[in-house]
């Protein structure tokens, strides 16, 4: 896999070097910090699209939630978009003010109406979201320690797993039903169809819709790579051994096994990496402000986490072949606005499909990685708001919740790992030849 990627002026070798020597070691360290290792997620939300009949009972599908006592006090106490000590301490005061404000509208308002007002405000905030966010106040939402629940092959496969990906590609990637996606196991066989008609159709799409497909394909490729790299190789006397499975990697990505489709999928992984890398370089000013603290309650650790995050941002800015998102949604204003909204709603739908994944561990990492990508898209489309942020006060206009920050960093960490694992598979393949 070499050469320049489509739709951007960047080559694969440059990304490999940049990721291996600059990004990967630092993002690994950052993911181990307390602020980034605890993610609050609701794994009990029902599938909104079909009766969930494929729930996985394999033990490796299980997710172990975090006991309350293990969560750092600053994370547990903070509300969703508070990341500084001052903000956490002023939470009660703020709730009071909120109640007074609502009370001032009409002192006879019922509690139900006040809740409705707060929900309306939350709805207004969600207009720039690309993801369906979990309600963190739900009793079903629990903290999970990501380091103790790593993404790996669980044995979850078959019709239930394929239904999820099929629904994503068939209903949300702007694709007409008459055009068959290459190697879709659920589609009836088309004999000699090698998927080239699909790519003729894809090339004929506008840049934005082509980008959308590549992002989803890149995410799919990345998840497949994680499963191949962290595969259950053997289980002797109850001691499982996990590691890279070259045979599985070949089955999913080798050109001969996939009718030439594998390398295209891997190129889309690199494209997705570029998109999220661009978002990190764009959001840096948001975190460079003193008001943002990455607050866990441990002052020393918080300062170290922020310094490491800012160091990664400096690296992302130094990369010289960024994707130029200004080329997207650049047509006439009305058409661009409606296309952007269509793009956002399609992605939001994909984030809802993640609640249909039958394996809890796959659902956890699926939700986290779609939320990370959704956050990256929100950043790329909020450049003006980020540039005009106030230095010393919490921002109105553009905000990230702690959940979005954790998802953004961990999702990019997964892509960085995928590209590193790909280097490893190249070496293993050379050794087996």
VEXTI-701633 format. One line per 2 residues: number of its first residue (from 1); their letters; for each residue x, y, z of N, C-alpha, C. Coordinates in steps of 0.001 Angstrom, whole numbers, plus 500000, padded with zeros to 6 digits. Last residue first. Example, Ala and Ser with C-alpha at 12.3 -4.5 7.8 and 13.67 -1.06 7.14 Angstrom:
VEXTI-701633
2	sa	512850:497750:507080:513670:498940:507140:512900:500030:507870 | 513190:494310:507800:512300:495500:507800:513200:496700:507800
END
This chain:
VEXTI-701633
433	xx	506328:484722:503841:506460:484413:502403:507703:483579:502138 | 506315:485416:506486:505644:484151:506130:505821:483789:504660
431	xx	507622:487859:506567:508252:486712:507231:507629:485384:506805 | 505817:489519:505311:507126:489292:504668:507809:488055:505257
429	xx	503799:489480:507220:503550:488884:505904:504856:488590:505152 | 505013:490851:509328:504625:489453:509527:504396:488754:508175
427	xx	505277:493410:508147:506485:492661:508555:506151:491171:508683 | 502583:494066:507816:503471:494040:506640:504724:493212:506941
425	xx	501680:494066:510447:501221:493000:509548:502097:492906:508295 | 502952:496428:511334:503295:495145:511950:502886:493981:511039
423	xx	501622:498351:509879:503077:498187:509695:503511:496809:510199 | 499115:497993:511017:499279:497696:509595:500773:497512:509266
421	xx	499489:498983:513549:499280:497525:513387:499487:497114:511931 | 499636:501717:512940:500811:501041:513521:500686:499526:513327
419	xx	497048:502110:512107:498126:502347:511144:499429:501702:511628 | 495669:501492:514495:495417:500735:513256:496575:500880:512280
417	xx	496583:503492:516241:496932:502089:516501:496750:501252:515236 | 495329:505660:515077:496785:505663:515163:497292:504233:515385
415	xx	492710:504917:515540:493191:505029:514155:494712:504985:514108 | 492653:505040:518344:492368:503759:517676:492872:503786:516224
413	xx	493131:507758:518767:494096:506772:519272:493912:505414:518608 | 490778:508783:517821:491995:509039:517045:493103:508074:517477
411	xx	489162:507823:519878:488881:507401:518495:490119:507635:517627 | 490247:509132:522115:490334:507671:522021:490075:507161:520599
409	xx	489688:511846:521498:491071:511401:521714:491189:509883:521547 | 486844:511808:521222:487715:512347:520160:489133:511789:520287
407	xx	485943:510816:523696:485694:510046:522467:486639:510498:521353 | 486744:512884:525417:487261:511522:525643:487103:510686:524369
405	xx	485225:514980:524333:486690:515084:524393:487313:513692:524522 | 482619:514073:524692:483107:514309:523325:484638:514366:523292
403	xx	482514:513982:527500:482313:512766:526707:482878:512918:525296 | 482736:516668:528181:483844:515761:528526:483742:514481:527694
401	xx	481626:518601:525343:481397:517952:526633:482611:517078:526937 | 482591:521646:523924:482719:520190:523880:482431:519646:525270
399	xx	481145:524443:522224:481524:523735:523444:481719:522259:523147 | 480570:527574:520917:481196:526274:520660:481626:525652:521978
397	xx	478474:529266:522322:478651:529083:520882:479287:527753:520565 | 480507:530285:524993:479149:530145:524473:479351:529919:522977
395	xx	483085:528966:527014:482596:529439:525725:481102:529282:525566 | 484178:530394:530082:483662:529240:529335:482945:529720:528086
393	xx	486825:532818:529765:485511:532415:530286:485012:531236:529467 | 489175:533820:528696:489098:533515:530132:487713:533186:530650
391	xx	488992:534132:525869:490175:533502:526484:489893:533021:527908 | 486256:533221:523724:486822:534114:524758:487944:533395:525509
389	xx	486697:532302:520259:486428:531911:521651:486989:532935:522627 | 486849:532494:517497:486394:533668:518257:486057:533330:519707
387	xx	487649:530067:516478:488599:531193:516382:488163:532384:517233 | 485359:528554:516826:486552:528216:517623:487530:529392:517624
385	xx	483631:529704:514966:483274:529759:516395:484504:529483:517270 | 484942:529056:512576:484777:530471:512962:484500:530594:514452
383	xx	484805:526200:512565:486096:526909:512602:485953:528347:513096 | 483049:524095:512603:482863:525180:513589:484090:526074:513669
381	xx	483431:521833:511133:482395:522754:510655:482145:523910:511625 | 485361:520490:512559:485708:520980:511216:484679:521976:510691
379	xx	483880:519785:514874:485004:520731:514959:485296:521335:513585 | 482084:517903:513836:481553:519112:514487:482643:520186:514555
377	xx	483923:515948:513068:483149:516664:512044:482576:517963:512604 | 484822:515124:515599:485788:515676:514626:485054:516474:513554
375	xx	482449:514093:516616:483045:515271:517266:484053:515944:516322 | 482158:511882:514941:481120:512933:514955:481646:514223:515565
373	xx	484397:510420:515763:484349:510959:514396:483305:512075:514294 | 483571:509849:518400:484839:510553:518144:484854:511178:516765
371	xx	481236:508426:517962:481144:509727:518642:482433:510537:518421 | 482312:506193:516744:481422:507054:515946:481287:508420:516622
369	xx	483841:505249:518902:484524:505674:517678:483621:506498:516761 | 481888:504698:520874:482972:505633:521162:483611:506147:519862
367	xx	480257:502804:519597:479686:504094:520015:480799:505123:520225 | 482153:500748:519246:481452:501323:518089:480896:502697:518427
365	xx	482833:500137:521840:483860:500726:520982:483260:501312:519711 | 480263:499222:522783:481032:500248:523499:482016:500940:522547
363	xx	479721:497168:520943:478840:498341:521023:479567:499506:521690 | 481673:495328:521530:481674:495929:520183:480820:497198:520184
361	xx	480827:494722:524118:482166:495306:523925:482255:495985:522555 | 478220:493690:523664:478425:494901:524472:479784:495547:524237
359	xx	476813:492783:520646:477915:492470:521566:478263:493742:522336 | 474869:493760:518890:474478:492785:519911:475553:492466:520937
357	xx	474063:497016:517956:475138:496021:517995:474885:495077:519167 | 472277:499015:518029:471757:497730:517549:472829:496645:517558
355	xx	473445:501374:518605:472666:500769:519696:472059:499431:519278 | 474443:502158:516177:475381:501502:517101:474661:500888:518307
353	xx	472452:503594:515008:472534:502171:514636:473482:501431:515591 | 473054:506151:515867:471916:505455:516505:471950:503956:516202
351	xx	475126:506819:514186:475425:506741:515623:474291:506034:516371 | 473709:506875:511806:474703:505820:511997:475040:505684:513483
349	xx	472246:509211:512213:471543:507934:512097:472494:506765:512339 | 474244:511079:512068:473529:510916:513338:472802:509570:513363
347	xx	474891:510925:509403:475867:510469:510388:475208:510215:511738 | 472558:511968:508293:472983:510602:507946:473961:510069:508994
345	xx	472627:514534:509367:471543:513619:509754:471888:512173:509420 | 474922:515631:508139:474838:515540:509601:473789:514511:510028
343	xx	474205:515520:505418:475425:514851:505875:475332:514581:507388 | 472080:517302:505470:471853:515912:505063:473002:515030:505576
341	xx	473422:519638:506147:472404:519115:507066:472112:517642:506766 | 475010:519952:503888:475657:519769:505192:474669:519161:506188
339	xx	473049:520384:501980:473893:519198:501870:474571:518893:503209 | 472029:522824:502797:471132:521666:502843:471928:520365:502737
337	xx	474274:524458:502457:473676:524319:503793:472803:523067:503863 | 474744:524281:499746:475776:523791:500671:475178:523536:502049
335	xx	472469:525523:498721:472725:524113:498417:473708:523504:499405 | 472875:528126:499749:471661:527382:500077:471882:525875:499872
333	xx	475397:528932:498714:475155:528841:500160:473968:527968:500506 | 476997:526953:496193:476113:528070:496559:475613:527844:497977
331	xx	479831:525149:497600:479002:525599:496473:478142:526789:496879 | 481284:523953:499541:481773:525258:499071:480930:525802:497923
329	xx	481440:521578:500975:480285:522476:501175:480624:523887:500710 | 485021:521394:500967:483702:520783:501169:482638:521845:501429
327	xx	487335:522709:500890:486825:522284:499583:485429:521660:499720 | 488041:523023:503448:487373:524182:502831:486809:523821:501452
325	xx	489508:520904:504316:488049:520762:504433:487306:521953:503803 | 492170:519486:503138:491599:520838:503116:490077:520752:503121
323	xx	494360:517521:505091:493177:517555:504224:492598:518969:504273 | 497866:518414:505323:496518:518262:505872:495452:518200:504774
321	xx	500719:518109:505239:499848:517699:504123:498423:517445:504610 | 502421:518663:507352:502380:519629:506235:501470:519213:505078
319	xx	502177:518930:510842:502005:518048:509682:501726:518910:508452 | 502109:520656:512941:503361:520618:512172:503235:519735:510922
317	xx	499725:520242:514205:499852:521472:513416:501089:521429:512525 | 500296:517892:515532:499286:517853:514454:499399:519097:513576
315	xx	502201:518822:517404:502592:517876:516351:501591:517887:515195 | 500566:520411:518977:501700:521033:518272:502158:520126:517128
313	xx	498850:518425:520005:498306:519459:519112:499431:520136:518315 | 500668:517101:521663:500109:516389:520502:499533:517388:519494
311	xx	500989:519126:523548:502160:518657:522797:501702:517921:521524 | 498488:519235:524659:498955:520400:523883:500180:520037:523037
309	xx	498512:516734:525984:497524:517009:524932:497993:518164:524044 | 500550:517181:527851:500719:516130:526837:499754:516347:525667
307	xx	499405:519198:529398:500684:519460:528707:500893:518444:527584 | 497178:517864:530427:496977:518992:529516:498256:519281:528725
305	xx	498430:515942:532017:497549:515518:530911:497387:516645:529910 | 499748:517575:533892:500528:516713:532990:499700:516290:531770
303	xx	497557:518713:535199:498511:519592:534501:499342:518775:533497 | 496375:516425:536295:495620:517237:535338:496561:518121:534515
301	xx	498330:515552:538106:498020:514715:536943:497297:515525:535869 | 498187:517703:539939:499449:517379:539275:499182:516584:537993
299	xx	495466:517676:540842:496051:518838:540170:497298:518510:539361 | 492920:515677:540646:494345:515522:540970:495116:516573:540170
297	xx	490484:516199:539628:490614:516346:541081:492064:516197:541530 | 490286:516239:536964:489917:514961:537607:489930:515086:539126
295	xx	489890:518377:534219:489818:518255:535682:489418:516857:536154 | 490979:519887:532023:490953:518413:532070:490913:517934:533526
293	xx	490788:522735:531778:491635:522149:532807:491829:520634:532769 | 490369:525861:530365:490169:524418:530163:491241:523643:530916
291	xx	491226:528409:530844:489963:528018:531473:489693:526505:531308 | 493416:528940:529294:493654:528572:530699:492394:528030:531365
289	xx	493345:527507:526001:492887:528518:526967:493081:528013:528401 | 493884:525399:524388:495035:526210:524797:494641:527256:525847
287	xx	491541:524261:523563:492201:523673:524739:493373:524504:525235 | 490883:525860:521376:489876:525619:522412:490550:525149:523695
285	xx	493066:525694:519658:492832:526946:520405:491816:526782:521542 | 492759:522933:518584:493807:523301:519548:493506:524593:520326
283	xx	491099:522223:516596:490462:522448:517905:491479:522911:518952 | 492663:521766:514343:491721:522899:514330:491195:523242:515730
281	xx	494060:519468:514856:494843:520689:514657:493938:521927:514732 | 491905:517691:515034:492723:517949:516224:493526:519236:516062
279	xx	491017:517716:512362:490133:518227:513427:490941:518547:514684 | 493169:516479:511101:492838:517869:510772:491971:518489:511877
277	xx	492902:513929:512149:494129:514688:512424:493871:516181:512187 | 490511:513165:510979:490542:513364:512434:491791:514133:512861
275	xx	491365:513085:508270:490229:513932:508664:490273:514216:510170 | 493450:511200:508316:493719:512594:507931:492619:513544:508385
273	xx	492014:508893:509011:493075:509381:509908:493357:510857:509616 | 490480:508611:506682:489815:508920:507953:490823:509483:508965
271	xx	492554:507906:504934:491772:509125:504682:491069:509575:505972 | 493366:505482:505971:494308:506609:505971:493570:507936:505773
269	xx	491006:504051:505429:491464:504194:506818:492425:505381:506918 | 491041:504065:502673:489995:504847:503348:490310:505024:504836
267	xx	493087:502279:502237:493304:503686:501849:492263:504586:502529 | 491794:499970:503058:492908:500480:503871:493234:501931:503510
265	xx	489949:499653:501010:489470:499848:502388:490568:500458:503245 | 491676:499222:498881:490807:500427:498875:490320:500722:500289
263	xx	492845:496762:499578:493664:497983:499593:492829:499266:499571 | 490411:495035:499302:491137:495266:500563:491965:496538:500585
261	xx	489491:494649:496668:488780:495598:497533:489592:495989:498779 | 490445:492691:494996:491063:494024:494903:490482:495056:495851
259	xx	488958:490469:495858:488768:491011:494496:489278:492450:494395 | 489933:489503:498222:488825:490475:498287:488541:491122:496932
257	xx	492072:487861:497860:490932:487313:498625:489700:488219:498534 | 493857:489505:496492:493401:488262:495850:492152:487710:496528
255	xx	494342:491612:498357:493659:491881:497067:493102:490612:496417 | 493538:491115:501799:494397:490742:500669:493673:490981:499342
253	xx	491724:491663:503901:492367:492778:503183:493203:492390:501963 | 490561:489434:505131:489793:490692:505091:490400:491746:504164
251	xx	492417:487386:504912:491037:487134:504475:490269:488450:504279 | 494626:488558:506136:494661:488262:504699:493247:488094:504151
249	xx	493741:488588:508799:494083:489848:508135:494042:489667:506611 | 493559:485845:509260:492337:486664:509318:492560:488001:508594
247	xx	496279:485171:509065:495306:484524:508174:494016:485361:508098 | 497456:486595:511136:497801:486937:509742:496769:486373:508773
245	xx	496544:487892:513985:496156:486721:513199:496345:487062:511709 | 498264:489006:516893:497908:489219:515493:497611:487902:514770
243	xx	496665:487973:520064:497747:488496:519233:497315:488625:517788 | 496186:486359:523215:495712:487266:522169:496895:487750:521345
241	xx	495352:483527:524901:496505:484211:524298:495994:485022:523116 | 493805:482703:528054:493719:483091:526648:494999:483774:526172
239	xx	493721:480118:530056:494610:481277:529865:494585:481688:528399 | 492302:477808:530387:491663:479058:530825:492549:480278:530683
237	xx	493970:475933:529176:493778:475936:530635:493256:477280:531149 | 494312:477982:526401:494734:476744:527047:494622:476893:528555
235	xx	493235:479241:523684:492801:479336:525086:493150:478017:525754 | 494625:481270:521058:494361:479974:521709:493939:480208:523151
233	xx	494024:483736:519873:494803:482732:519135:494631:481341:519742 | 491882:486160:519425:492057:485063:520384:492734:483903:519649
231	xx	493501:489153:518296:492660:487984:518017:492916:486910:519069 | 494240:491851:517485:494033:491419:518875:493054:490252:518867
229	xx	494341:492234:514790:495585:492440:515547:495465:491934:516974 | 491737:491854:513920:492795:490959:513400:494049:491037:514273
227	xx	490481:493942:515254:490065:492570:515553:491129:491572:515078 | 491682:496179:514130:491838:495944:515576:491519:494486:515911
225	xx	490789:495887:511479:492219:495760:511788:492452:495484:513264 | 488061:496425:511764:488501:495097:511314:489980:494858:511643
223	xx	488239:499133:512455:487686:498175:513428:488114:496747:513057 | 489271:500126:510027:490028:500283:511272:489556:499272:512319
221	xx	487214:499567:508232:488539:498955:508033:489350:498996:509327 | 485212:501210:509304:484986:499765:509210:486334:499039:509085
219	xx	486391:503709:508874:486073:503282:510246:485902:501763:510295 | 486488:503697:506081:487733:503779:506853:487532:503319:508286
217	xx	483762:503692:505456:484585:502557:505031:485897:502521:505830 | 483125:506213:506496:482488:505015:507049:483305:503773:506702
215	xx	484760:507860:504911:484867:507907:506379:484300:506630:506994 | 483859:507297:502340:485231:506931:502712:485419:506929:504226
213	xx	481267:508377:502369:481448:506935:502191:482837:506511:502670 | 481951:511102:502705:481118:510420:503704:481336:508905:503612
211	xx	483332:511654:500342:484040:511722:501623:483271:510943:502684 | 481201:511517:498586:482304:510573:498428:483100:510496:499736
209	xx	479729:513653:499410:479133:512319:499573:480198:511231:499412 | 481559:515749:498801:481064:515563:500167:480533:514148:500387
207	xx	482012:515600:495977:483097:515350:496932:482558:514991:498321 | 479322:513848:494286:480016:515082:494686:481023:514729:495787
205	xx	479896:510820:492314:479262:511595:493394:479999:512907:493643 | 481322:509303:490553:480386:510278:489989:479702:511142:491042
203	xx	482672:507517:492104:483452:508605:491501:482540:509693:490929 | 480522:505766:492630:481115:506552:493717:481891:507750:493162
201	xx	480036:504547:490126:478986:505357:490764:479591:506292:491804 | 482411:503237:489847:482039:504197:488806:480992:505142:489389
199	xx	482238:501571:492024:483225:502650:492062:482996:503674:490970 | 480175:499847:491211:480028:500613:492455:480989:501802:492448
197	xx	481286:498636:489064:480160:499544:488802:479908:500423:490028 | 483152:497009:490316:483641:498190:489599:482510:499171:489288
195	xx	482388:494676:491568:482205:495921:492310:482650:497163:491557 | 482502:492503:490018:483633:492695:490934:483549:494036:491652
193	xx	480247:490192:488961:480337:491595:489376:481466:491780:490389 | 479714:487631:488031:481056:488172:487807:481223:489609:488274
191	xx	477150:487183:490221:478027:486466:489285:479386:487122:489202 | 476060:488544:492310:475834:489072:490962:476769:488406:489965
189	xx	474269:487194:495103:475466:487220:494255:475129:487748:492860 | 472443:489358:497269:472487:488177:496399:473654:488305:495430
187	xx	474079:490623:500209:473441:490881:498914:473483:489605:498072 | 475517:490013:502426:474058:489876:502531:473363:490069:501190
185	xx	478177:490465:501926:477746:489072:502087:476228:488918:502144 | 479466:492440:499540:478488:492542:500615:477867:491151:500807
183	xx	481477:492881:497605:481608:491854:498626:480694:492046:499817 | 480758:496285:496858:481589:495100:496648:481592:494182:497863
181	xx	477328:497175:496692:478624:497404:497336:479468:496149:497158 | 475441:497758:493789:475866:496799:494803:477234:497169:495370
179	xx	472843:499838:493083:474306:499753:493008:474800:498860:494139 | 470189:499959:493623:470578:499229:492410:472097:499056:492295
177	xx	469817:501608:495791:469753:500154:496008:470273:499367:494808 | 472176:504324:495954:470935:503727:495446:470975:502206:495587
175	xx	473557:505797:498837:473739:504805:497780:472398:504295:497260 | 474231:507351:501046:473766:508029:499822:473783:507086:498608
173	xx	474686:505734:503251:475845:506216:502489:475447:506792:501132 | 472532:504636:504609:473060:505913:505081:474234:506460:504282
171	xx	471669:502165:503773:470651:503187:504040:471228:504554:504353 | 473872:500510:503273:472754:500521:502321:471837:501721:502516
169	xx	475701:500935:505423:476086:501182:504028:474886:501373:503102 | 474123:500379:507733:474931:501596:507632:475224:501922:506165
167	xx	473049:497873:507169:472136:499007:507358:472895:500335:507212 | 475404:496383:507146:474582:496460:505944:473658:497681:505998
165	xx	476267:496563:509761:477062:497202:508711:476242:497365:507429 | 474047:495160:510970:474436:496503:511401:475199:497213:510277
163	xx	474069:492686:509763:472883:493530:509600:473203:494986:509945 | 476377:491512:510604:476321:492007:509234:475133:492919:509001
161	xx	475684:490797:513219:476761:491779:513008:476670:492372:511604 | 473605:488946:512639:473348:490112:513493:474392:491204:513258
159	xx	474782:486906:510991:473747:487810:510461:473546:489063:511295 | 478301:486892:512113:477080:486294:511576:476047:487338:511205
157	xx	479781:487577:515363:479740:487653:513897:478414:487074:513413 | 481874:487719:518032:480563:488212:517589:480574:488369:516073
155	xx	484366:487148:518857:483610:486008:518323:482226:486420:517857 | 485900:489281:519593:485085:488653:520646:484381:487394:520168
153	xx	488911:490953:519171:487995:489972:518567:487224:489249:519668 | 488829:494126:520975:489485:492969:520359:488440:492008:519820
151	xx	489417:496850:522999:488727:496410:521777:489499:495247:521180 | 489544:496325:526585:490138:496672:525277:489314:496149:524111
149	xx	488806:497180:529333:487867:496592:528361:488359:496855:526944 | 490607:498522:530810:490265:497175:531280:489297:496469:530333
147	xx	490715:500949:529546:491948:500149:529576:491661:498710:530004 | 488228:502075:529954:488563:501601:528603:489814:500715:528594
145	xx	485971:501608:532336:487409:501835:532228:487858:501221:530899 | 482876:503242:532216:483638:502057:531838:485107:502461:531780
143	xx	480003:504316:533975:481396:504556:533595:482072:503227:533276 | 476697:504108:532550:477717:503713:533527:479103:504077:533019
141	xx	473264:504653:532325:474588:505109:531863:475618:504793:532948 | 470872:504028:533457:471554:502956:532720:472936:503357:532222
139	xx	469843:506330:534518:470381:505344:535476:471120:504200:534776 | 470854:509231:532694:470087:507985:532724:470697:507016:533735
137	xx	472464:511350:532386:471704:511308:533646:470912:510018:533772 | 473548:511238:529899:474408:510826:531016:473657:510746:532341
135	xx	472216:509986:527128:471827:510847:528246:472616:510390:529472 | 474399:509874:524305:473742:509180:525422:473354:510209:526477
133	xx	473718:511633:521257:474491:511482:522495:473697:510707:523537 | 474084:511088:517998:473034:510937:519003:473764:510683:520320
131	xx	476212:513406:516281:475951:512124:516944:474742:512220:517853 | 476811:515819:515413:476704:514822:514353:476339:513460:514945
129	xx	475481:518908:516599:476023:517570:516858:475815:516652:515667 | 474347:521337:516437:475617:521187:515714:476235:519811:515954
127	xx	472046:521065:517923:471898:521288:516480:473214:521187:515715 | 472164:520858:520620:472464:519641:519857:472404:519858:518347
125	xx	471352:523239:521708:472785:522931:521733:473118:521785:520790 | 468595:522889:521422:469275:523938:520640:470774:523662:520568
123	xx	468258:520867:523320:467974:520574:521905:468666:521603:521007 | 468793:522251:525644:469685:521144:525272:469503:520804:523796
121	xx	466632:523938:525628:467975:524530:525549:468970:523463:525098 | 464630:522031:525934:464673:522845:524705:466067:523439:524511
119	xx	465241:521087:528491:465372:520178:527343:465422:520945:526024 | 464579:523331:529960:465981:522877:529975:466228:521953:528786
117	xx	461824:523385:529444:462676:524510:529032:464139:524081:528938 | 461085:520962:530656:460902:521111:529206:461772:522250:528679
115	xx	461570:521538:533329:462352:520479:532678:462294:520642:531160 | 459538:523421:533635:460928:523847:533780:461858:522836:533109
113	xx	457315:521788:533337:457569:522830:532331:459018:523306:532396 | 457583:520234:535639:457583:519582:534321:457920:520605:533222
111	xx	457246:522015:537661:458575:521421:537474:458699:520798:536097 | 455216:524755:536379:455393:523463:537067:456818:522973:536830
109	xx	455143:528234:536925:455560:527098:536083:455705:525836:536920 | 454520:530519:538200:453587:529398:538418:453981:528173:537578
107	xx	456259:532470:537517:456463:531837:538828:455513:530657:539057 | 457841:532689:534608:456480:532589:535124:456544:531805:536419
105	xx	460431:533548:534342:459558:533555:533165:458111:533541:533643 | 461637:533158:536731:461328:534540:536370:460399:534611:535163
103	xx	462181:530469:536738:461126:530955:537635:460677:532352:537232 | 464305:530444:535057:463075:529809:534591:461898:530296:535426
101	xx	466092:531799:536722:465795:532298:535380:464467:531752:534898 | 466186:530098:538933:465681:531470:539080:465257:532048:537735
99	xx	467332:527824:537783:465982:527724:538356:465363:529119:538491 | 469801:528910:537115:468953:528339:536057:467498:528287:536541
97	xx	470805:529504:539622:470535:530594:538670:469575:530131:537588 | 471085:526887:540579:470231:527849:541272:469812:528974:540325
95	xx	472949:525875:538868:471622:525247:538916:470612:526183:539547 | 475078:527562:539599:474534:527622:538244:473117:527033:538195
93	xx	475631:526711:542161:475248:528103:541935:474531:528240:540583 | 476510:524145:541620:475280:524336:542399:474727:525735:542170
91	xx	478872:524663:540089:477756:523899:539516:476450:524183:540262 | 481217:525737:540799:480112:526689:540611:478840:525991:540122
89	xx	483010:523694:540920:482601:524309:542185:481402:525221:542011 | 483348:523178:538222:482728:522160:539060:482229:522760:540369
87	xx	484610:525515:537392:483295:525177:536837:482593:524149:537700 | 487015:525329:538765:486103:526447:539043:484695:526109:538573
85	xx	488165:523108:537541:487815:523062:538963:486775:524133:539291 | 486850:522232:534310:487764:522971:535175:487250:522934:536602
83	xx	485079:521061:532710:486377:520398:532776:487347:521194:533633 | 481775:520296:531943:482661:521026:532847:484000:520313:532889
81	xx	479714:519087:530581:480648:519928:529812:481512:520794:530721 | 478384:517341:532499:478952:516828:531246:479929:517766:530529
79	xx	479624:518043:535838:478543:517844:534870:479195:517704:533499 | 481658:516193:538190:481455:517227:537169:480237:516970:536323
77	xx	482007:514059:539886:481218:515189:540374:480842:516159:539262 | 483572:512243:538480:482272:511817:539007:481390:513015:539328
75	xx	485875:513685:538042:485095:513223:536883:483673:512908:537329 | 486836:514173:540603:486560:515309:539723:485719:514934:538519
73	xx	487293:511605:541653:486231:512445:542211:485857:513600:541282 | 487677:508812:539489:488236:510014:540130:487136:511004:540492
71	xx	486168:505732:540275:486127:506901:539388:486733:508105:540105 | 486067:503708:542135:487288:503810:541327:487340:505080:540471
69	xx	483589:503659:543319:484732:504056:544162:486010:504287:543343 | 481867:502594:541384:481800:504034:541707:483057:504510:542440
67	xx	483407:500261:539187:482785:500571:540483:482906:502067:540785 | 482641:500190:535736:483604:500598:536754:482899:500832:538083
65	xx	481516:497196:533998:481445:498617:534362:482352:498915:535556 | 482802:495142:531631:482794:495273:533100:482688:496748:533458
63	xx	481133:493608:529027:481839:494820:529462:481690:494948:530968 | 481357:490652:527010:480933:491326:528231:481787:492571:528513
61	xx	482298:489162:525000:481442:490297:524614:481115:491177:525820 | 483576:487000:526058:484419:488122:525617:483614:489326:525146
59	xx	481513:485153:526479:482040:485903:527635:482901:487107:527224 | 478663:485369:524368:480057:484938:524529:480692:485784:525636
57	xx	476176:486191:523775:476343:485662:525133:477766:485143:525357 | 474813:488911:522078:475954:487994:522167:476124:487509:523608
55	xx	471700:489148:520501:472540:489528:521632:473585:488455:521907 | 470027:489504:518199:471334:488852:518086:472226:489142:519266
53	xx	467699:490845:518039:467590:489405:518247:468950:488731:518339 | 466061:493601:518575:467444:493144:518723:467462:491662:519070
51	xx	463951:494706:516101:464000:493957:517350:465391:493339:517459 | 465162:497845:514713:464607:496486:514587:464708:495794:515939
49	xx	465726:500525:515442:465343:500186:514065:464773:498786:513870 | 466770:501208:517906:465586:501947:517444:465037:501463:516099
47	xx	467636:499037:520479:467870:499317:519056:466629:500007:518503 | 467736:500565:523755:467201:499601:522784:467533:500016:521353
45	xx	470579:500938:525827:469581:501604:524968:469066:500620:523937 | 472527:499913:527368:471217:499248:527447:470158:499930:526591
43	xx	474858:501177:527591:474871:499995:526714:473524:499287:526714 | 475827:504328:527820:474615:503544:528094:474573:502385:527104
41	xx	478835:505537:529311:478109:505026:528151:476874:504254:528610 | 481706:507382:529944:480347:507072:530417:479471:506699:529230
39	xx	485000:506374:530416:484012:506837:529427:482633:506422:529905 | 488253:506857:531447:486884:506565:531916:485862:507196:530979
37	xx	490608:507705:530310:490366:506254:530342:488947:505911:530795 | 491105:510423:530383:490723:509827:529093:490371:508341:529165
35	xx	491814:511069:532974:490767:511866:532315:490226:511152:531077 | 493937:509281:533597:492595:509094:534177:491503:509835:533420
33	xx	495868:508187:530770:495601:509157:531851:494159:509013:532326 | 496113:506598:528579:496252:505936:529885:495968:506886:531047
31	xx	496022:508230:526415:494858:507373:526651:494913:506662:528009 | 498606:509314:526473:497467:510157:526839:496245:509308:527180
29	xx	500173:507198:525533:500352:507696:526907:499120:508464:527368 | 499225:507076:522900:499128:505898:523781:499196:506333:525241
27	xx	500001:509514:521939:498554:509295:522107:498315:508063:522982 | 502801:509182:521863:502199:510190:522759:500714:509917:523005
25	xx	503317:507150:519995:503784:506998:521388:503080:507957:522346 | 501878:508228:517586:501510:506987:518270:502020:506902:519724
23	xx	503087:510703:516583:501767:510634:517216:501588:509414:518116 | 505862:510337:515686:505380:511493:516466:504121:511199:517264
21	xx	506487:507924:514447:507518:508615:515222:506993:509755:516082 | 504096:506916:513263:504996:506042:514027:505906:506836:514957
19	xx	502940:509151:511942:502214:508437:512992:503172:507645:513883 | 504947:509884:510108:504439:510872:511072:503761:510161:512250
17	xx	505170:507510:508603:506311:508053:509362:505836:508985:510467 | 502541:507235:507518:503171:506153:508299:504289:506701:509185
15	xx	502264:509632:506097:501395:509387:507259:502013:508307:508147 | 504175:509226:504107:504313:510379:505024:503471:510170:506280
13	xx	503138:506978:502769:504420:506875:503472:504604:508015:504479 | 500788:507958:501545:500694:506985:502635:501986:506926:503448
11	xx	500524:511480:500827:500883:510101:500486:500963:509233:501740 | 498134:513926:499828:498951:513334:500879:499298:511908:500503
9	xx	496056:515738:498932:497430:515741:498413:498368:515161:499460 | 492902:514099:498230:493774:514943:499055:495214:514796:498554
7	xx	491416:512443:496566:490721:513568:497209:491577:514335:498217 | 493399:509474:497162:492444:510259:496361:491857:511380:497212
5	xx	496864:509497:498218:495453:509175:498456:494570:510019:497543 | 499817:508265:496635:498979:509401:497050:497534:508938:497211
3	xx	501747:505356:497845:501278:506382:496911:500337:507405:497517 | 500925:501948:498861:501795:503121:498754:501097:504192:497919
1	x	500859:498816:500000:500000:500000:500000:500893:501230:500000
END
